[in-house]
Amino acid sequence: MFVSGVNIYASAWQWIAAAFGYACIVYIMFGGARRLELRQNRNYGADPEYQAYVKKTPILIPLIPLYSVAKHKWLVG
């Protein structure tokens, strides 16, 4: 939605509000991913198939090599 609305932002305040909203959504999504990762590690952490999946599957953004957000405590989400 942020990208599709780029051509209608008329003032700096609209840009700021849209960018702030986008940043909040990204923060919430990564916070949720962190909570899910911690819960899945607790439930399936000893399973070798799960560990293989975690090591080869990026979190949230395909093709970006970010495989874990569990260590980022600021992502309270």
All heavy atoms as an XYZ file, in Angstrom:
621
protein
N       0.824     -1.185      0.000
C       0.000      0.000      0.000
C       0.869      1.251      0.000
O       0.515      2.228     -0.642
C      -0.924     -0.001      1.211
C      -1.947     -1.118      1.240
S      -3.032     -1.219     -0.185
C      -3.926      0.285     -0.072
N       1.971      1.192      0.718
C       2.863      2.360      0.760
C       3.375      2.689     -0.629
O       3.329      3.839     -1.058
C       4.026      2.091      1.718
C       5.035      3.202      1.772
C       4.750      4.366      2.470
C       6.252      3.092      1.147
C       5.666      5.400      2.525
C       7.179      4.111      1.198
C       6.883      5.274      1.897
N       3.829      1.690     -1.350
C       4.377      1.907     -2.693
C       3.291      2.331     -3.668
O       3.505      3.207     -4.507
C       5.102      0.636     -3.198
C       5.536      0.775     -4.642
C       6.293      0.331     -2.311
N       2.107      1.754     -3.577
C       1.042      2.109     -4.508
C       0.531      3.530     -4.285
O      -0.031      4.132     -5.197
C      -0.116      1.117     -4.404
O      -0.750      1.232     -3.153
N       0.731      4.090     -3.122
C       0.274      5.444     -2.846
C       1.315      6.518     -3.077
O       1.049      7.697     -2.864
N       2.501      6.144     -3.536
C       3.593      7.099     -3.699
C       3.196      8.278     -4.590
O       3.565      9.417     -4.322
C       4.856      6.386     -4.244
C       5.891      7.357     -4.752
C       5.451      5.511     -3.159
N       2.436      8.033     -5.637
C       2.116      9.112     -6.571
C       1.055     10.084     -6.042
O       0.816     11.111     -6.659
C       1.687      8.546     -7.921
C       0.453      7.696     -7.825
O       0.035      7.319     -6.742
N      -0.125      7.372     -8.963
N       0.429      9.809     -4.907
C      -0.590     10.734     -4.398
C      -0.168     11.490     -3.141
O      -0.909     12.344     -2.675
C      -1.929     10.005     -4.128
C      -1.765      8.945     -3.058
C      -2.494      9.432     -5.392
C      -3.075      8.426     -2.521
N       1.009     11.200     -2.599
C       1.479     11.944     -1.429
C       1.831     13.360     -1.885
O       2.743     13.562     -2.673
C       2.696     11.284     -0.783
C       2.464      9.861     -0.334
C       3.457      8.918     -0.444
C       1.258      9.471      0.212
C       3.258      7.612     -0.033
C       1.049      8.164      0.626
C       2.054      7.247      0.499
O       1.851      5.965      0.904
N       1.103     14.351     -1.377
C       1.261     15.717     -1.854
C       2.154     16.564     -0.948
O       2.792     17.494     -1.422
C      -0.106     16.381     -1.990
N       2.206     16.261      0.321
C       2.987     17.100      1.232
C       3.955     16.245      2.039
O       3.869     15.018      2.068
C       2.053     17.853      2.177
O       1.442     16.965      3.084
N       4.844     16.945      2.709
C       5.828     16.246      3.541
C       5.134     15.492      4.678
O       5.573     14.405      5.058
C       6.836     17.233      4.108
N       4.047     16.060      5.209
C       3.327     15.399      6.297
C       2.725     14.089      5.844
O       2.682     13.124      6.613
C       2.249     16.313      6.873
C       2.846     17.445      7.636
C       2.838     18.756      7.291
C       3.592     17.360      8.857
N       3.522     19.494      8.219
C       4.004     18.653      9.196
C       3.961     16.309      9.692
C       4.749     18.935     10.336
C       4.705     16.594     10.819
C       5.089     17.890     11.131
N       2.228     14.031      4.624
C       1.685     12.777      4.107
C       2.786     11.742      3.942
O       2.585     10.568      4.251
C       0.965     13.026      2.782
C      -0.324     13.784      2.942
C      -0.965     14.105      1.613
O      -0.344     14.055      0.559
N      -2.248     14.443      1.669
N       3.940     12.167      3.479
C       5.078     11.255      3.360
C       5.508     10.742      4.734
O       5.785      9.555      4.907
C       6.262     11.949      2.673
C       6.180     11.917      1.193
C       5.718     12.899      0.372
C       6.549     10.830      0.347
N       5.785     12.489     -0.927
C       6.298     11.223     -0.983
C       7.055      9.558      0.578
C       6.540     10.398     -2.061
C       7.315      8.735     -0.501
C       7.048      9.155     -1.797
N       5.569     11.640      5.683
C       5.988     11.255      7.039
C       4.985     10.285      7.653
O       5.371      9.263      8.237
C       6.168     12.511      7.922
C       7.387     13.307      7.442
C       6.315     12.136      9.391
C       7.499     14.680      8.045
N       3.701     10.588      7.527
C       2.670      9.712      8.088
C       2.694      8.338      7.427
O       2.594      7.302      8.105
C       1.292     10.347      7.935
N       2.846      8.301      6.110
C       2.883      7.022      5.395
C       4.124      6.218      5.769
O       4.050      5.004      5.984
C       2.821      7.261      3.892
N       5.267      6.884      5.850
C       6.508      6.190      6.212
C       6.451      5.685      7.651
O       6.909      4.573      7.944
C       7.704      7.115      6.021
N       5.866      6.484      8.544
C       5.730      6.059      9.932
C       4.821      4.840     10.035
O       5.117      3.891     10.760
C       5.193      7.206     10.789
C       5.018      6.841     12.225
C       6.116      6.694     13.058
C       3.753      6.630     12.756
C       5.957      6.348     14.386
C       3.581      6.286     14.081
C       4.689      6.143     14.895
N       3.713      4.860      9.329
C       2.798      3.718      9.327
C       3.475      2.463      8.801
O       3.324      1.374      9.354
N       4.226      2.604      7.719
C       4.943      1.468      7.142
C       5.968      0.922      8.136
O       6.075     -0.294      8.324
C       5.623      1.883      5.841
C       6.387      0.781      5.188
C       5.721     -0.254      4.551
C       7.774      0.747      5.220
C       6.422     -1.289      3.953
C       8.471     -0.278      4.634
C       7.785     -1.288      3.999
O       8.488     -2.312      3.421
N       6.716      1.811      8.778
C       7.721      1.379      9.761
C       7.062      0.645     10.929
O       7.593     -0.366     11.415
C       8.515      2.574     10.260
N       5.914      1.121     11.375
C       5.204      0.446     12.471
C       4.747     -0.954     12.062
O       4.869     -1.897     12.842
C       4.004      1.276     12.914
S       4.460      2.759     13.817
N       4.242     -1.084     10.854
C       3.803     -2.396     10.378
C       4.980     -3.359     10.289
O       4.880     -4.521     10.693
C       3.075     -2.265      9.033
C       1.722     -1.595      9.250
C       2.908     -3.616      8.350
C       1.012     -1.194      7.985
N       6.111     -2.891      9.776
C       7.299     -3.744      9.673
C       7.760     -4.169     11.066
O       8.092     -5.342     11.288
C       8.422     -3.019      8.900
C       9.742     -3.749      9.021
C       8.033     -2.860      7.440
N       7.763     -3.237     12.020
C       8.162     -3.557     13.394
C       7.240     -4.616     13.995
O       7.702     -5.572     14.618
C       8.149     -2.283     14.239
C       8.486     -2.525     15.687
C       9.791     -2.751     16.081
C       7.497     -2.544     16.655
C      10.104     -2.980     17.410
C       7.790     -2.766     17.985
C       9.100     -2.982     18.354
O       9.411     -3.219     19.661
N       5.941     -4.459     13.804
C       4.975     -5.421     14.341
C       5.163     -6.793     13.706
O       5.117     -7.823     14.391
C       3.535     -4.905     14.143
C       3.293     -3.724     15.076
C       2.511     -6.003     14.376
C       2.033     -2.950     14.775
N       5.394     -6.839     12.406
C       5.582     -8.120     11.720
C       6.845     -8.834     12.202
O       6.837    -10.041     12.437
C       5.630     -7.916     10.203
C       4.310     -7.465      9.618
S       2.968     -8.626      9.902
C       3.485     -9.991      8.914
N       7.947     -8.102     12.347
C       9.167     -8.734     12.829
C       9.054     -9.125     14.296
O       9.606    -10.139     14.723
C      10.383     -7.834     12.598
C      10.965     -7.991     11.226
C      10.680     -7.078     10.235
C      11.783     -9.056     10.925
C      11.195     -7.221      8.967
C      12.312     -9.218      9.660
C      12.015     -8.292      8.669
N       8.323     -8.351     15.095
C       8.087     -8.728     16.490
C       7.280    -10.014     16.581
O       7.564    -10.891     17.396
N       6.255    -10.137     15.736
C       5.465    -11.366     15.693
C       6.299    -12.554     15.233
O       6.159    -13.668     15.749
N       7.177    -12.308     14.257
C       8.053    -13.380     13.782
C       9.001    -13.833     14.889
O       9.284    -15.027     15.026
C       8.845    -12.910     12.566
N       9.478    -12.880     15.696
C      10.366    -13.235     16.809
C       9.633    -14.094     17.837
O      10.149    -15.110     18.299
C      10.912    -11.989     17.490
C      11.836    -12.317     18.646
C      12.391    -11.062     19.299
N      13.321    -11.427     20.343
C      12.967    -11.606     21.626
N      11.721    -11.448     22.008
N      13.874    -11.952     22.519
N       8.403    -13.684     18.201
C       7.623    -14.475     19.163
C       7.359    -15.873     18.635
O       7.480    -16.869     19.363
C       6.295    -13.777     19.472
C       6.415    -12.622     20.408
C       5.070    -12.174     20.955
N       4.012    -12.136     19.971
C       3.685    -11.082     19.224
N       4.364     -9.964     19.341
N       2.686    -11.140     18.366
N       6.999    -15.975     17.368
C       6.743    -17.278     16.772
C       8.012    -18.124     16.739
O       7.980    -19.309     17.056
C       6.191    -17.118     15.355
C       5.927    -18.414     14.600
C       4.869    -19.250     15.313
C       5.504    -18.111     13.178
N       9.136    -17.502     16.374
C      10.395    -18.247     16.335
C      10.771    -18.773     17.721
O      11.198    -19.931     17.852
C      11.503    -17.347     15.799
C      12.829    -18.053     15.683
C      13.923    -17.146     15.158
O      13.658    -15.986     14.827
O      15.059    -17.632     15.093
N      10.614    -17.963     18.749
C      10.939    -18.421     20.103
C      10.042    -19.584     20.520
O      10.511    -20.563     21.109
C      10.809    -17.268     21.101
C      11.845    -16.157     20.967
C      11.495    -14.996     21.887
C      13.244    -16.676     21.238
N       8.758    -19.490     20.209
C       7.830    -20.571     20.557
C       8.152    -21.839     19.771
O       8.157    -22.940     20.326
C       6.393    -20.135     20.293
C       5.386    -21.152     20.774
C       3.971    -20.676     20.647
N       3.692    -20.347     19.257
C       2.921    -19.345     18.850
N       2.340    -18.564     19.725
N       2.715    -19.127     17.582
N       8.454    -21.703     18.486
C       8.776    -22.879     17.672
C      10.093    -23.507     18.130
O      10.226    -24.733     18.124
C       8.855    -22.509     16.191
C       7.548    -22.014     15.612
C       6.464    -23.066     15.602
O       5.948    -23.469     16.642
N       6.112    -23.505     14.425
N      11.068    -22.690     18.503
C      12.325    -23.242     19.022
C      12.090    -24.004     20.318
O      12.722    -25.035     20.558
C      13.344    -22.129     19.247
C      13.959    -21.644     17.961
O      13.927    -22.325     16.935
N      14.500    -20.442     17.988
N      11.188    -23.510     21.139
C      10.872    -24.201     22.393
C      10.185    -25.546     22.115
O      10.479    -26.548     22.756
C       9.984    -23.301     23.250
C       9.867    -23.703     24.663
C       9.162    -22.669     25.538
N       7.948    -22.106     24.947
C       7.797    -20.819     24.590
N       8.790    -19.963     24.758
N       6.670    -20.385     24.069
N       9.291    -25.571     21.127
C       8.538    -26.789     20.835
C       9.305    -27.781     19.962
O       9.184    -28.989     20.153
C       7.226    -26.448     20.141
C       6.266    -25.718     21.051
O       6.351    -25.838     22.263
N       5.372    -24.948     20.482
N      10.048    -27.284     18.985
C      10.671    -28.173     17.997
C      12.184    -28.031     17.921
O      12.806    -28.547     16.996
C      10.096    -27.885     16.604
C       8.601    -27.972     16.544
C       7.829    -26.829     16.377
C       7.956    -29.192     16.666
C       6.453    -26.897     16.323
C       6.576    -29.266     16.623
C       5.827    -28.117     16.442
O       4.471    -28.189     16.400
N      12.792    -27.350     18.851
C      14.218    -27.052     18.794
C      15.128    -28.257     18.686
O      16.196    -28.179     18.085
N      14.729    -29.388     19.218
C      15.571    -30.582     19.184
C      15.370    -31.403     17.918
O      16.144    -32.331     17.656
C      15.286    -31.453     20.403
N      14.383    -31.082     17.120
C      14.083    -31.836     15.900
C      15.057    -31.447     14.789
O      15.128    -30.292     14.380
C      12.653    -31.530     15.457
C      12.211    -32.369     14.275
O      12.990    -33.200     13.801
O      11.054    -32.173     13.842
N      15.847    -32.402     14.265
C      16.830    -32.081     13.220
C      16.186    -31.590     11.921
O      16.772    -30.756     11.225
C      17.588    -33.392     12.986
C      16.925    -34.421     13.809
C      15.924    -33.783     14.689
N      14.990    -32.054     11.592
C      14.310    -31.574     10.387
C      13.924    -30.104     10.543
O      14.030    -29.325      9.593
C      13.080    -32.417     10.086
C      13.408    -33.809      9.614
C      12.152    -34.607      9.303
O      11.092    -33.994      9.055
O      12.247    -35.839      9.307
N      13.478    -29.737     11.719
C      13.142    -28.338     11.985
C      14.388    -27.464     11.892
O      14.356    -26.386     11.301
C      12.491    -28.195     13.360
C      12.291    -26.760     13.772
C      11.312    -25.981     13.166
C      13.084    -26.173     14.750
C      11.137    -24.656     13.535
C      12.915    -24.858     15.118
C      11.940    -24.105     14.501
O      11.779    -22.795     14.868
N      15.491    -27.922     12.456
C      16.737    -27.156     12.400
C      17.219    -26.975     10.960
O      17.705    -25.906     10.593
C      17.820    -27.821     13.258
C      17.564    -27.720     14.736
C      17.437    -26.290     15.209
O      18.140    -25.408     14.751
N      16.516    -26.068     16.130
N      17.069    -28.000     10.135
C      17.455    -27.886      8.726
C      16.563    -26.868      8.013
O      17.041    -26.066      7.204
C      17.361    -29.244      8.043
N      15.273    -26.880      8.316
C      14.330    -25.918      7.730
C      14.683    -24.483      8.134
O      14.701    -23.574      7.308
C      12.911    -26.266      8.183
C      11.886    -25.231      7.840
C      11.352    -25.146      6.560
C      11.446    -24.322      8.800
C      10.418    -24.187      6.247
C      10.505    -23.368      8.493
C       9.998    -23.295      7.216
O       9.074    -22.343      6.913
N      14.993    -24.295      9.411
C      15.317    -22.965      9.922
C      16.582    -22.413      9.259
O      16.663    -21.222      8.970
C      15.492    -23.019     11.461
C      16.147    -21.773     12.006
C      14.158    -23.249     12.121
N      17.542    -23.263      8.994
C      18.808    -22.809      8.425
C      18.720    -22.456      6.956
O      19.608    -21.787      6.435
C      19.879    -23.871      8.648
C      20.274    -23.968     10.094
C      21.324    -25.002     10.329
C      21.667    -24.991     11.806
N      22.103    -26.229     12.330
N      17.653    -22.875      6.265
C      17.575    -22.591      4.831
C      16.380    -21.720      4.431
O      16.245    -21.356      3.280
C      17.536    -23.887      4.029
C      16.278    -24.690      4.219
C      16.261    -25.913      3.351
C      14.934    -26.617      3.578
N      14.723    -27.704      2.719
N      15.520    -21.354      5.388
C      14.321    -20.589      5.070
C      14.392    -19.197      5.692
O      14.405    -19.056      6.911
C      13.076    -21.322      5.599
O      13.091    -22.657      5.105
C      11.809    -20.631      5.147
N      14.422    -18.139      4.876
C      14.465    -16.778      5.413
C      13.165    -16.389      6.128
O      12.096    -16.909      5.827
C      14.651    -15.894      4.181
C      14.958    -16.807      3.060
C      14.502    -18.162      3.433
N      13.276    -15.453      7.048
C      12.125    -14.966      7.800
C      11.515    -13.771      7.077
O      12.207    -12.813      6.756
C      12.545    -14.557      9.224
C      12.930    -15.791      9.997
C      11.453    -13.797      9.932
C      13.354    -15.526     11.403
N      10.224    -13.829      6.809
C       9.377    -12.771      6.257
C       9.710    -12.311      4.837
O       8.827    -12.088      4.051
C       9.349    -11.538      7.163
C       8.559    -11.654      8.440
C       8.597    -10.339      9.191
C       7.122    -12.036      8.187
N      10.959    -12.114      4.501
C      11.308    -11.540      3.206
C      12.068    -12.579      2.385
O      13.205    -12.905      2.703
C      12.166    -10.276      3.380
C      11.456     -9.278      4.304
C      12.451     -9.635      2.029
C      12.295     -8.136      4.756
N      11.455    -13.090      1.318
C      12.145    -14.080      0.495
C      13.412    -13.496     -0.139
O      13.472    -12.305     -0.445
C      11.123    -14.420     -0.589
C       9.822    -13.931     -0.092
C      10.117    -12.811      0.855
N      14.396    -14.327     -0.312
C      15.673    -13.999     -0.958
C      16.579    -13.086     -0.132
O      17.674    -12.779     -0.551
C      15.443    -13.389     -2.344
C      14.578    -14.219     -3.302
C      14.336    -13.463     -4.581
C      15.190    -15.568     -3.574
N      16.137    -12.623      1.032
C      16.991    -11.854      1.944
C      17.479    -12.836      3.008
O      16.671    -13.444      3.702
C      16.210    -10.699      2.614
C      15.578     -9.777      1.591
C      17.101     -9.942      3.577
C      16.534     -8.902      0.833
N      18.784    -12.997      3.146
C      19.299    -14.036      4.059
C      19.206    -13.670      5.540
O      20.196    -13.561      6.240
C      20.752    -14.193      3.613
C      21.102    -12.863      3.055
C      19.856    -12.315      2.434
N      17.998    -13.474      6.017
C      17.741    -13.249      7.440
C      17.012    -14.485      7.955
O      15.841    -14.694      7.651
C      16.879    -11.997      7.643
C      16.502    -11.664      9.077
C      17.761    -11.366      9.900
C      15.556    -10.490      9.105
N      17.724    -15.318      8.714
C      17.187    -16.615      9.115
C      16.727    -16.667     10.563
O      16.119    -17.639     10.964
C      18.230    -17.704      8.868
C      18.597    -17.814      7.411
C      19.790    -17.311      6.932
C      17.723    -18.397      6.504
C      20.115    -17.394      5.598
C      18.034    -18.484      5.161
C      19.234    -17.982      4.716
O      19.543    -18.059      3.388
N      17.027    -15.636     11.347
C      16.622    -15.659     12.739
C      16.513    -14.236     13.273
O      17.337    -13.380     12.948
C      17.633    -16.422     13.582
O      17.280    -16.380     14.939
N      15.491    -13.993     14.087
C      15.353    -12.712     14.783
C      15.219    -12.925     16.288
O      14.929    -11.997     17.019
C      14.154    -11.884     14.233
C      14.429    -11.385     12.853
C      12.868    -12.658     14.307
N      15.436    -14.151     16.737
C      15.259    -14.486     18.158
C      16.213    -13.717     19.055
O      15.863    -13.374     20.175
C      15.444    -15.989     18.363
N      17.398    -13.413     18.594
C      18.385    -12.745     19.437
C      18.159    -11.233     19.568
O      18.758    -10.587     20.396
C      19.794    -13.008     18.909
C      20.028    -12.443     17.534
C      21.389    -12.813     17.001
C      21.470    -12.303     15.567
N      22.125    -13.188     14.688
N      17.245    -10.675     18.769
C      16.971     -9.239     18.800
C      15.886     -8.942     19.829
O      14.701     -8.963     19.532
C      16.552     -8.736     17.418
C      17.578     -8.992     16.357
N      18.772     -8.331     16.320
C      17.586     -9.848     15.312
C      19.488     -8.737     15.297
N      18.781     -9.678     14.663
N      16.294     -8.642     21.044
C      15.350     -8.445     22.153
C      14.533     -7.162     22.014
O      13.485     -7.033     22.611
C      16.106     -8.432     23.477
C      16.731     -9.785     23.795
C      17.319     -9.761     25.175
C      18.121    -10.957     25.522
N      17.623    -12.245     25.284
N      14.977     -6.212     21.199
C      14.220     -4.967     21.013
C      12.968     -5.196     20.178
O      12.092     -4.330     20.141
C      15.104     -3.890     20.395
C      15.709     -4.277     19.073
C      16.901     -4.921     18.890
C      15.169     -4.043     17.785
N      17.110     -5.115     17.549
C      16.075     -4.577     16.846
C      14.011     -3.432     17.323
C      15.849     -4.536     15.483
C      13.793     -3.383     15.957
C      14.705     -3.921     15.054
N      12.851     -6.347     19.540
C      11.641     -6.673     18.773
C      10.604     -7.280     19.707
O      10.369     -8.468     19.715
C      11.976     -7.671     17.655
C      12.700     -7.121     16.456
C      13.131     -8.254     15.544
C      11.840     -6.136     15.707
N      10.006     -6.457     20.500
C       9.033     -6.947     21.479
C       7.718     -7.270     20.787
O       7.065     -8.232     21.097
C       8.829     -5.909     22.604
C       7.882     -6.444     23.639
C      10.158     -5.536     23.214
N       7.331     -6.428     19.816
C       6.142     -6.635     18.990
C       4.940     -6.929     19.752
O       4.112     -7.647     19.787
